[in-house]
Every structure is written in structure tokens, then in C-alpha cells.
């Protein structure tokens, strides 16, 4: 509802609103222009009197518009025709990555993502509901930034659909199917680019990171492949642009690239971004994905169902251009659950939540969303801490996961200035997907160890004395496990 009132009309309006119900501001941030403050919500005392209330409000001279509120949620993403486990005809990767289970806790609602790509079909039914096309810009042509219709729409349409395809009962579902996308184009298809591509991409990143807080994206996803170079962080201007965005608290997700190259230069610089490699359906790195220590996680990058311009879909979108938007979608789910995570902390939790892959940690959306919320509020982690079993001097612990999803939490004190090693074994044979997490003495921060096997091994140096927590969690598994604990001097 929007009002523009004079003093007497304002008094009359205030009486009317009090009679009808409770008035609340539309925008939570009250340090805003008057043009935004005039929008309010009205919670009716009698929900059945909606039509009558609308009529009264629309007749009042101080009110310029009154519309019914909509609290309904979109259709379940599980009802989308292309969501399923059949390969390659369906979106098999959603179940494989744990996204369908993560949807019980997050959908991307309230999260904005700036996608920097070659072009977009803004009218595609899967994209249109979630794309903020009025904020789109063309950074290849600074003199005509409003036209983002002359790029390679096939690539950007596909990558954006994996991130944010809307759940509307038709087509496919994106990982963060309720997030909002700001589309930025960095190259045209008509050879009219006015600036080098590095300049276009760098300006897109910095522009997104400099938007007012109400519009600024929470996540930036530059979906760019630089063949025979590595990721975009190969170039100093792009590396500095990414660092600037991260310093503003924005999560930057980058494709590792598709040239089967070692990311040597990226290894020497940690901008705080999340670099994503492409994996096979067995969680192994693909033959063509770039590799190296700087890759944080991997996600499916082969035989991926995605949208195509004109309203269609393909079954064979591939590359780190597929893996990175899938990961960005998981990051958006994590941001929804805990918007207070800074980029490096979120990256640490994303890695800590990952499944053991073949050489690299594989994104697990269900665990990532769960871990994102650990310690969000003052009481969120109290149950986690209260249920911990003390390890007073224990060097060997036997435990049992009774059912899928069970977890055991152990507490222990460290005097500091020592290293502890935890090993997880299964006396009765392997029992499936089981992981170890080491959590800080505040019960919130997931600690990044010196060394770990993402399922069965953690080595961590404890510099400071205090209480710490070790969590054993089984996913789709149960059975007997054993933890051995070794304490070493520095």
C-alpha cells in the first residue's frame, strides 16, 4: 500500500488504518528516502474482510494504491517436469548433490546473485520470474550499457538456469529457485565490443560490489572460460576486482576453467573467492577441468540438463560453466540460512561440508546448508554443545550411528600449543558416507585443519587453550565406527 497524505487526510487515514488492523513498514531499513518510506503493510484484524478493506483503502484520498498481499510460495521444485534422477534426461545432479534435501531448509529467497556471462534469454520461462532485467547492463559497450540482447544468449541462459530456474510447475528448477539474478553481459556477438574482455568483466564485478545495499548482490558469479590461462584470477586486474568484491562481504564463485591446466598462479593468491572444478557423475575430476591446490570444491560438469534460448532445454551442458552456477546456487542457499557469514567463513563451511570426492571435495548441499546455520543466533548451537560427550583423556572412542542422519558430538579441552590427529575407522567394514567436522570452542566456527581426508582424517594445530568439538555424522548410513585420537607436541 502506498500513501501520499496532507495533515487532515493523514489523521483520517491513521484512524482508518488503526480500525482495520496493524500497520508495518514495507522496508525494514528506515534510513531511506521518503519515496520508499511511504510504502506500508497492513495486517488485517479480520482476514475475511479483505475485499471490504481494499475498497475502503482505495477510496481514501491519501492512498495512491492498495494491493492485496501475497504470502503464497511457488510450486514445489520437486514437481518440475525435469527434476528427477534419470540420466541424462532429468536433473540427476540435484539429488546427487543433496540439493533436493537442502530444499527443506532453503530456496534462495531474499538472496541476489549477479551473473556475468555472454548473454541471456531474459524471456525464457525458467528465467523470467527471477531475473531483474531492469538492472542488467552490457559492460562490453560502455556507451550503450542498456542493451544486453546482442550477446551469446545460449551460454548465459544455460548457466543462469542451473542457478535460478524458477519453480513454476514447468521446465526445470534451479538450485536456488527463489533467488534473484542481476544479469551482466561482458561480450557481444556482433563484434562491437568497445573494451577488452578483462576490462569488461572487472568493471562488472566492481559495479556489482558498489551497488547500494538494497540492490547489492550477495553472490557474484562470473561464468567465464579463459582457455590456456586458468581461471579469471590469472589476470591481475580481475584478481584485484574479485578481492574488492570479497572485501565488501560478497561471495564470489569462479569456474576453474576447462583446459586441463594446473592453476599455478592462483595458488599464490587467495582472494577469498570460491574456485570450482568440474566432476563426473562419480565425483572424480573430469579430464578437462583445470586442477590444483586452489580449487576449493567440485560439482557436476558433465551431461547437465540446462535451459536454452527460446524456451527449450538441453541434456549435455558441460564444463566448469555448469559446475560453478550449481555451486553458486548452494552458496545462495547458505546465505539465506545465515547472511552473516563472511566470504572466507562460508567457503570454509562449504569445504568442510563436502563429500569426499576422488581427489577433491564434492559439494554436498544438504550438509552445506546445515553447517551454514550453525551458530547463527545466540541459542542456535546450545543443543549442539549440550549433547556433546566429553573426551577426558580418551584416546580411542567407539560409537554407533543407529540410523541415517544420526550424528555424535564429542567435546575436549586442549591446553594449546599442540597438534591433535583424529582418525575414523569402521571395525565391521565401511558403513557408507560418514564425515568428521572439527568445530571451534564457540560452538559455531568450523575450523579449517592443516590436513584432512574429507571423510576419515583430521589433523589440526591448537594454538590457543579452550574447549573444542568433534562431530561424526552419517548420511544415508548407519553402523559401528571407531575414532583414535593422537596428541602431538608442536
N, C-alpha and C positions, 0 to 999 in steps of 0.2 A: 504494500500500500504506500502511496506517495501523496504528500500533502504540501500545500503552499497556502499559508493562512495569515490573515490580518488579526489584530488583537481580539476583537469581539468574536470573530469566527473561530479563533483558536480556543477561546474559552468554551464556546458551544461544542467544538469538536472534542475537547478534553472530557466534557461531561458525557458526550455520546460514547466515547471510547471506554470510559470507566463503566458505563452502563452495560456495554456489550461484553467486556472481558478485560484481559490483561495485555498491556502494550509492552512490546520489547523492541529494541533496536535491531535492524537487519544486519548491521555491521558491528562486529564485536569491538573493533578498534575505533575508539571515539575521537581520536586525533585526526579527523577527516574534514574535508570541505563540507560546507552546508548542503551542497547538492546531493551528497551521499547520506548525510545525517537525516534528511527528511524522509527517508525510507524506513518504515517500521513494520513490525509484525503484530498481529492482533490474535491472541489466543482466546477464543470464544468461551463464555461461561456455559452456553448451551450449544453443543456441537450440532444439534439437529436444526438450529436456527440459522444455518449458514446462508441460505438464499435470502432470507429476510435481512440479515446483517449486511450482506453485499449491496442490497438495494438501498438501505439507509446510508451507507457509506458513499455510494456513487452519487446520491442526490445531494450530499453535503457540498456547499460551495468551496470549502477549504481543501477538498480532496480532488486531486487531478486524476487519480486512477486507483482502483481497488480490484485485486485479483485473488481468486481462491488459492490457498497454499497447497502444495503437492508434496505429501510425505511418502508417496509410494516409491518403492525401489524398482529397478529394472528387472526384467525377467532373469531367472537364474541362468548363469552362464552355462550350466550343465545341460540346458535344453537347446543350446545352439546346435544346428544340424551337423556341423563339422567337428564338434567336440566328441572325442572317443579314443579308443586305444588301437583301432585298426590301422596298420601301417601299410602304405604311406597315405591312404585316402583320408585319414582323420588326423586330428591334432593330438597324436600319440604322446608328444613331448610334454603336454600339460600334466598328465598322470605320471609320466616318467620323472619329472622334476618336482613332484609333490605340490604342484600349483592347485590342482582340484581340491586337495585337502586344506591348503592355505586359505582358500576362498571362504572357509567357515569363519575366518577371523578378519579378513581384509579384502578389499576390492579395488583399492587405489583412490577411493573417494576423497576429494579435497586436495589431491596431490597434482601439481602441474609439472609437465616434462617438456622441455624444449628439445625437439628433434631436428637435427641439422643434417639434411640429406639432399639428394639430387633433384627432388621434385615430388609432388604429391597429387593424387586424385582426391581433391577435397570433397567431392560429391559421392565417393564410394559409400554405400550404405553402412559398411562396417566402421568407417572412419568418421563420417559427417557428425554424428552425435557428440563426439568427444574432442573434435579439433576446433581450436579457437582461431578460425581462419582470418578473423579481422586483425589479429596480432601477427599474422605471417609477414615475412619480409624476404626479399631477394638480396643477398649480400654479394652476388656476383656483379650486380649492376647498381652501384650506389645512387645513380641518377634516376632510377626508376624502381625503387625498392618495393612498391606495392604489388608488382606483377610477379606472382610465384606460379604461373601457369605454363611457363616455357622451359621447364626442366625435364629430366628423365623421370616421369611420374611412376614408372614401374618399380624402381628401387625403393623410393621413399614410401610408396603405398604399401609395399610388402613389409618393410621393417616396422612401420608405424602400426600395421595391423597386429603384428606379434606382440607389441607393447600394449595397445589400447583399443583393439576392436571392441565395439560396444556389444553388450548383451541385450539384444532386442528380439531374440527368437528366430533370427535368420542368420545365415552365414556362419562366421566363426567368432571366437571370444579371445580377446587379448588377455595377457597375464594380469594386467591392472585395468580391467574392463570399465572402471569408472573414473580413471584419471583423465585429466585434461591435457591436450597436446598443443604446444605452440610450434607451428611449422616454419622452419627457416630453410631456404634454398641457397646452396652455395655454388651452383653451376647451372648454366642454361644449355639448351640443346641447339641453339641457333647461332653459336659462335659470336655472341655479342658480349662476352664477359669483359668487364672493364678493369678488373683487378686479378692478380694471381690467386690461385685457389687457396694458398696458405693465408693470404690476407683476408679473403672472404670468410674462411672458417674461423680465423682468430677474431675477427670483428663480430661474427655471430655469437661466439662464446662470451665475449666481453659484454656485448649488448644485452644478452640474456641475463648475465650476472649483475647488470647495472639497472635492471628494471625496478620500478617502485615495489615495495614489499608486497602490496596486494596483487601484483602481477608476476613477480619474480618466480621463476621455476624452482622447484625443489631438486630437480634432477636435470642434467644436460646430457644428451645422447648424440654425439657427432658420429653418424654412421658413414665413415669414410674409409676407403681402402687405398693405401698408398703402396703400390706394388714395388718390390725390391728396395723398400726403405724401412718397413716395420710399421709401428703404429704412428698416429699423427704426432706423438711426442718426440719423434725423430727430429722435428723441426723446432729450433729454439723459440720462434715466435708463437707456435702453437703450444709448446710446453709452458711458456710463461702465461699464455691465456688460460690454460687449464689450471695452473697454480692460482691465478687470480680468482677464478670461479670457486675453487675449493676454499680459498681464504674467506670468501663470502658465505661459507657454510653450505655450498651447493655440492651435491653428489654428482660426479662426472663419471660416466661409464663409457669406455672406449673399446672398439674391436681391436684385437691384437693384429689382424691382417692375415692375408691368405697366401703368403709367398714361401712358406716352409722355412722361414728365416729365424735366427736367434735374435731376440730383442736385446742386443748388446748395449746400445746407447741408453735405452730406457732403464736398464739395470742400474745405471749410475745416477739416476734422478728419480726421486719419489715425490711426485707432485701431490699425492693423495688421491689420485684417480683410481678407478677400478678397471683393470685391463682384462678382457675376456677372450679366452681361446675357444675354438670350436671342437666339440666332441662328437663321437659316433654314438650310435644307439646303445653301445656297450660302455659308454663313458670313457673311452680311450680318445686321446687327441687324434684328430684327423691327420692324414698325411700332409695336407697342405696348410694347416694352421701354423702361424708363427708360434714360437715357443720360447721358454727361458724363465729365469727366476722371477721376472717382473710380472708374469701372468698370475693373477690372483685366483681366478676360478675358470672353469669351463662350463659350457652349456651346449645343448644340441645345435648342430650346424649342418646337418645332412638330412635330405628328404623331409623338409619342413613345410607344412601347409601354410600358405600366406595369401593375402589378398592381391589382386591385380587390377589395374585401371579398367574402368568400365563396369565394375560390379562383380567381377569374377574372382576365381581363386586358382592357385597352382599348388602342386604337391611336392615340388622339387626346389623350393628356395633353399639356398645353401650359403655357407661361409660364416665368418665371424660377423657378417652383416645380419645373420639370423641369431647367432648366439648372444650378441650384445643387446639387442632390444628385448630378448627374453629375460636376460639378467636385469636390465633396467626396469622391467616390469616387476621383478621380485624386489628390487630396491624401492620402487614406489610403494609396494605393499608394506615393506618395513618402515618407510617414512610415515605411512598412515598410522601404523601401530605406535610409533614413537618418533614424532617430529623433532625431538630434542637431541637426537643422535648427531654428533658432528661427523663429517665425512670419513675420517680415519677410524673412528669408533664403529661406524656402520660397516665399513669394509672389514674390520677385524671380526665383527659378528657374522658377516656373510661368509667369510672363510671358515670360521670356527663351526658354523652350522652345516658346512658342506659334507656331502658323502665322500668316502674315499673313492677316487677315480683311478684310472690307470695312469699314474704319473702326476696328475693334477687333481685338486679338489673339485668335485662336480656340484653345481648349485642344487640345493635342496630347499625349495620354497617354504615347505611346511615348517621345518626347523628354523629357517631364517626369520620367519615372521614371529615364531615363538620366542626366539632369542632376542629379537629386536625389542620386545616389550619387557624384557627382564629388567626390573628396577625403574620402570618409567615413573611411577609415583612413589610416595613415601611408604606405602604399605604393600606395593606390588610384589616385593621379594620376601616378605616376612614369612609366608608359608614355606617358601623355598628354604629359608635359613632354619626355621623351627624344626623342620623334619630331618635335618642333617644328622648323621651318625658320627660321633667323634672317633677319630683315629688316634687314640692316645698311645703312642709308641708302636702301633701296629705296622708291621712290615709286609703282612700278607692278609688280604681280605677275600673271603668267599661270599658270593652273593647269588641271587637268583632273580631273574625277571620273569614274573609269573604270566604276563600276557603282553601282547603287542602294545607299545606305547608306554610301558612302565619305565620308571627311572628311579635310581637310587642316588642319594646325595650324601657325601661324607665331608666332615669338617676336620681341619687340622691346623695346628699352630706351627709357624716357622719362626725361629729366633732371628732370621735374616742372615745374610752373608753365607748362603748355602745354595746348592742345587738339588732338586728332587726329581727323580725319574719315576714315572708310573707306567706299568705295562699291563695290558689287559689280555688274558688268555682264556681259553674255553676248554676245561678239562674233559668235557664229553664230546669235544669236536665243535666245529664252527656252528654258531646258532643264528647267524644272519647279520643284519645291518645293525651294529652296535657302535656307539661313539663315546669318546671321552671329552668332556669340557672342563677346563680349569677356570674358576670364577674368582674374582678379587675379594678382598676382605670386606668390601662394602656390600657384597652380595649382588652387585649389579654389573660390574665391568668384566667382560670376557677377556682373559689375559692371553696375549699372543706369545706363545712359547718360543724358545730358541729353536726347538726342533720338535716335529710331531709327525706321526703317521696318523692321518685323519680318522682312523678308527681305533688303533690299539696302542698308541705310544705317545707320551707327553714328557718333554724334558724342559724344566723351567728354572731360571735362577731367581731366588728370592733375596732381593737386596734388603728389603725392609721387614722388620718383625710384624707379626699380626696373624689374624685368622684368615684362612683361605678355604675354598670349597671345590670339591671334585665331584662331577656328575657323570654317572653312567646311564645312558639312555638307549633303549632298544626301539627300533621302528619296524613294525610288521614282523616281530620276532619275539622269542622267549627262550629261557633256558638258564643254565648254570654258568657263571663266569668267575674268574679269579683275578684280583689285582695284586701285583707285587710292587712294593714301594722301596726305592733305594735313595738314601740320603748321602750326598757327596759334599765334600768341602769345596770351596771355591776353586 
